[in-house]
Amino acid sequence: MANYEQRIGIKQWAEADRPREKLMLHGRRQLTDAELIAILIGSGNSEDTAVDLSKRILASCNQDLDVLGRLEVKDLCKFRGIGEAKAISIVGALELGRRRKPGTTAKVRIGGSEDCHKEFSPVLTDLPHEEFWILLLNRANEVIVKHQVSKGGLTGTVADPKVIFKIALEHNAAYVVLAHNHPSGNLKPSAEDITLTKKLVAAGKLLDLYILDHLIITNKSYFSFNEEGLL
């Protein structure tokens, strides 16, 4: 029987959903790892879009960019649709990222709010608008990934609990740390901040995904819900 389903290529997607256009419209932080890799490789194959192909590559590395960064050109060329030129682009880009911020492949372990602040500070300071991020940890309190949940205006941003827990479940996280910034410099949590935190803590317990802390970050300091006994 004929197959009437046709693969929808990236060029047929809504403009805002294409990786390059998405980066131009919303900034690089809005893109997933797969979308960033898709920009590097440019196109997929007859069966997969560039994004789908990138997802398969990441899945083979257990979603770990450090593992991906250790692959050689010949390893990447094993994926259908990845030739030498595309493989070299991926290897070169990841090597540049490694040189930009030298470090170790060892996972970062979170021991308290100060450690959380160190993780969030690079992405939540010096912003003219509010953003909401989450830090996902495994059962050893090691960082799995840091993820932007939403981006708002000067006075607020919306953090959808469904989105937060969907991301956490996809990464098999055990613990979640919440964070958002206050561009005004005011560290005091709003009534909305407190209500949202309580809602997320309660929902997390039902899913065995425990909220360890919620940080409010300004350019000069931070406020910890955990340290203030507000969890």
N, C-alpha and C positions, 0 to 999 in steps of 0.2 A: 504494500500500500504506500502511496506517495506521502512524503512528509511535507506538510504545508507550513510547518513552523520554520521561520527563518531567523537566523541569529541577527540581533540588532547591534550594529557596530556603533562605536563611540560617536561617529559623525552624525548618527541619527538620534542621539540623546538630546535632551533639552540642554541648551547652551550652558546653563549654570551647573549641570552635572558632569560636564566634560572636565577632566583634570586640569588642562591648561587654562581653560576659561574660568574654572572654579578658583584657581590660584589668583588669576588676575582680578576677579570680582571680590573675593573674600579673604585673600591672603593665604600664605603657605601653611599657617597653623591649622587651617580648616581641612586640609587634605589628610587622608589616611596614608599609612605607609605604602599600601598597594597603589594608591593614586599617584604618589610621588615617584614610585618606580615606573609606573605606566608612562609618566612624562619622559623618563629616561629612555625607555625602549621604543616609544612612539607608536607602535602598532602591534597587534597580536598575530593570530594565525587564522586559518579558515574556520576554526571552531571556537576560538576564544578571543574576546576583546583584549586590548592591552591591559586593562584592569583585571580581568579574569585571569589572564596569564600571570600577572604579578601576584595575585592572590595564591595561585598554585605554587609559585616559587616560595612565597613566604610560608605557606603551609608546610612545605618540605623542610623548612628551617625552624618549625615550631614557633613561628611568629617572632623569632629572635633575630634582630638586625645584626647582632654581634656574630651569630652563626653565619648569616648571609654574607657578612663582610669577610669571612674567612674562606669563602668559596673561590675557586679559581675560574678562569675563563672556560676551561674545558668542562668544569662541573655545570656551569650555567648553560652551556651549549647543548646539554642533554635534554633540555626542555624544548619541545617542538615550538618553533617560532622564534627561538633565541639563537641568533647567529653570533659570529665573533664580534661584529661591530656593537651589537646590543649588549653582549656580555661584557665587553670592554667598558662600555658606558656605565654599567652598574658597578663594576669593580672600581673604576676610576672615581666615581662619585662617592662611594663609601670610603675609599681611602682618603679623599679630601676631607670628609667629615671626621674621620679618625684623627687626621693631622690638625684639624681646627680645634679640637678639644681632646688633647692626649689624655689617656686614662687607662683603666684596667677593665678587663672583661668581667671581673667579679661583680656580683650584684650588690647594689647599695642596700644596706640594712638600716631600717628606721627604728630609732630607739626613743624618740620623743618628738615634741613639737618643733624643736630647733632643727632637727634633721628634716622634718617636713618643710619647714620654711626654706631651707637650703635648696630643696628640690623645686619648690614653687616660685621662689624669688626671681629666677631668670625669665620666667614667662609672665609674671604678674606685676612686675614693677615698671614704672615709667610708661604706663598706658593711660590714654585720655578717656578710656571707657572701661566699663566693668566686663570681666570675663569670669566664667565659672569653670574650674578644672577639678579633676579627681586624680588621686594617686592610688593605684591598685597594688596590693601587697599579697604575697603568698603566706603560707602558715608560719614561715620562718621570719616574717616581717621584712622580707626582701622585696624591693621594688620590681614589679612586673612591667608596668608601663605608666606613663603620665598622659592624661587625655583631656583635651578641651571639650567641655559639654555644651557651653553656650557663650555667646558674645552679645553684649547689650550696649546701652547708652551710658551717659555720664552718671546716672543715678540708680541704675539697676540692670539686672539681666535675669532671664528666666531659666531655672534649672529644673527640668522635667525628671521626676523620680524614675519614670519608666525608662528613659534614655540612660540614666545613670546606672541602673541595675542591669539593663540589657548589656551595656559595655562590660560591666564587672563580670557577668555570667559568661560572656563570650571569651573572656581571658582567664576563666577559672580562678578568679581572685577569692581570697579568704577574708581580706580586710580592705576597707575603703577609707581614704582620707579626703575630705572635701576642702576646697579652698576657693575664695573669690577675692577680688581686690576692691578697695575703696579709693577711687581716684581723688576724692576730696581730702584724703589724709585722716579722716575720722575713723578710729578703730572700734568705736562702739557698735555692736551689732544692732540691726534694726529689728522691729517686731517680726517682720517678714523673715529675716535671717533665722531668728530663734524658732519660729513656727516650722519653717522648712527643715531645719536640722532635726527637730523632734520627730517630724513625719518620716524622714529618712532613717533615723535610728530605729524607729518602730518597725518600718517596713523591712529593714535589713535583718532584724532579728528573725523575722518569719522566713527569710531566705538563707539563713546562716551566713549572711554577709554583714559583718559587723563594722559600723562606723567608728573608727578610732579617734577621729578629731575633725574639727572644722576650723580652718584658719581664715581670718580676715587679714589681708595683706595690704600694707601701704608702702610707699617708697622708703620709709624710714624704720618701720617696725611691723609687728604683727600681733594679732589677738588669737588666743587658742581657747576654743570652747571647752576642750578637755581640762586644761589647766584651771579654768574658771569655774569648773563644776557644772557646766551647762549641757552636758550630754545625757 
